[in-house]
Amino acid sequence: MNTYLISVDGIAAQGRHGVNPGEKLEYQDFVADLEVTVDVDEDAIESTIDYGVLVGVTREVIERTSFDLVETLAHAIARAIFEYQNVIHVLVTVRKPGAAQALGVEDVYVQAELA
């Protein structure tokens, strides 16, 4: 078994996620970072997962779903990526820049992990 870590940082998308009144009425910015471990047994794209697929799946989940909790959003992204062949571990970090600004802090993020 040959395992490799693929990292993709800064996947920006807009979605309607949040528990506070009005958060689901307007799109908000979200940024996701991925760490995906794959088992690759040959030098072929079919043995791994394409970076473009990772970005596309992440954006699709952010843009086409709606959750109260960022925790649930992060888990949904992790679950969607984990379904791909050869993926053996996923760590997803989701940032909500608007929440950090509202709190006057540098960053607010949630992580979800599947193995």
SULSUL-V893480 format. One line per field, one symbol per residue. ss: DSSP state (a for helix, b for strand, c for the rest). Layout:
ss: ???
This chain:
ss: ccbbbbbbbbbbbbbccccccccccccbbbbbbbbbbbbcccccaaacccaaaaaaaaaaaaaacccccaaaaaaaaaaaaaccccbbbbbbbbbcaaaaaaacccccbbbbbbc
